[in-house]
Amino acid sequence: MSQSHLEDGFARLWDMIPGERPSFVRQHRFVEGRKFAFDFAWPSQLVAVELEGGTWIGGRHTRGSGQAKDIEKYNLAVLGGWSVLRYTANDMKERPVGVVEEVSWLLSIKPTIE
């Protein structure tokens, strides 16, 4: 599966900004038998990040069928105990450090599961 520019940018930023942060898993599948995958996940803490591209150009996440699949995916995640942070391309462009800080903060307060 190809990685988006948004995902590549987040991964670079995660590693570039000073501070200790746990490693992530890219394209983590979290439901057995389903193709749903998080863009970035920290499975031991049930934290995930989704980067929603195309929000202002009628991309997949804003069209009916894409949005319905996203809703199903996010609801299954919450039912499974996951915390999912969602960001747009504008977030990554206008406040990239803030995005990393928010994810880092959530990871700092979520306990690790065994």
C-alpha positions in Angstrom: 0.0 0.0 0.0 1.5 3.4 -1.0 2.0 6.0 1.7 0.5 9.5 1.2 2.5 12.7 1.3 0.6 13.5 4.5 1.7 10.3 6.2 5.3 10.7 5.1 5.3 14.2 6.5 3.9 13.1 9.8 6.4 10.4 10.1 9.3 12.7 9.4 7.9 15.3 11.8 7.4 12.7 14.5 11.1 11.8 14.3 12.4 15.3 13.8 10.8 17.3 16.6 12.9 17.1 19.8 11.6 14.9 22.6 11.1 11.3 23.5 8.2 9.7 21.8 7.3 6.1 21.3 7.6 4.5 17.9 4.5 4.0 15.8 3.2 1.3 13.5 2.1 2.4 10.0 -1.1 0.9 8.4 -2.0 -1.1 11.5 -4.9 -3.4 11.0 -7.0 -3.5 14.1 -10.0 -5.6 13.3 -9.5 -9.3 12.5 -10.8 -10.2 9.1 -11.3 -6.5 8.0 -9.1 -4.3 5.8 -9.5 -1.3 8.2 -6.1 0.1 9.0 -4.9 3.2 10.9 -2.4 5.5 9.3 -0.4 5.5 12.5 -1.0 3.4 15.6 0.5 2.8 19.0 -1.2 -0.6 19.7 0.2 -1.0 23.2 -1.8 2.1 24.2 -4.7 1.8 21.8 -4.0 5.2 20.2 -4.3 5.9 16.5 -3.9 8.8 14.1 -5.8 9.2 10.9 -4.7 11.8 8.4 -7.7 12.8 6.3 -6.6 14.0 2.9 -8.8 15.7 0.2 -11.2 17.3 2.7 -11.5 20.5 0.6 -11.4 19.0 -2.8 -14.2 16.4 -2.5 -11.8 13.5 -1.7 -12.7 10.0 -0.6 -13.3 11.0 3.0 -15.9 13.6 2.1 -18.0 11.6 -0.3 -20.9 9.5 0.9 -19.5 5.9 0.6 -16.1 7.0 1.9 -17.5 8.8 4.8 -19.8 5.8 5.6 -16.8 3.5 5.7 -14.8 5.9 7.8 -17.7 6.1 10.3 -17.9 2.3 10.5 -14.1 2.1 11.0 -14.0 4.8 13.7 -17.0 3.3 15.6 -15.3 -0.2 15.5 -12.2 1.4 16.9 -13.9 3.1 19.7 -15.8 -0.1 20.6 -12.5 -1.8 20.7 -11.1 0.8 23.2 -9.1 2.8 20.8 -8.6 6.6 21.0 -8.4 8.0 17.4 -7.1 11.5 16.6 -8.1 12.7 13.2 -6.3 15.5 11.3 -6.7 17.2 7.9 -4.1 18.3 5.4 -4.7 21.9 6.7 -3.8 20.8 10.2 -0.5 19.3 8.9 0.2 22.5 6.9 -0.8 25.1 9.4 0.1 23.6 12.8 2.2 20.5 12.3 4.0 20.9 15.7 0.7 21.2 17.4 -0.5 17.9 15.8 2.6 16.1 17.1 2.2 17.7 20.6 -1.4 16.6 20.8 -0.6 13.0 19.9 2.3 13.1 22.3 0.1 14.3 25.1 -2.5 11.6 24.5 0.2 9.0 24.5 1.6 10.4 27.8 -1.7 9.9 29.6 -2.9 6.6 28.2 -1.7 3.6 30.1 0.2 0.8 28.3 -1.8 -2.4 28.0 -0.2 -5.8 28.2 
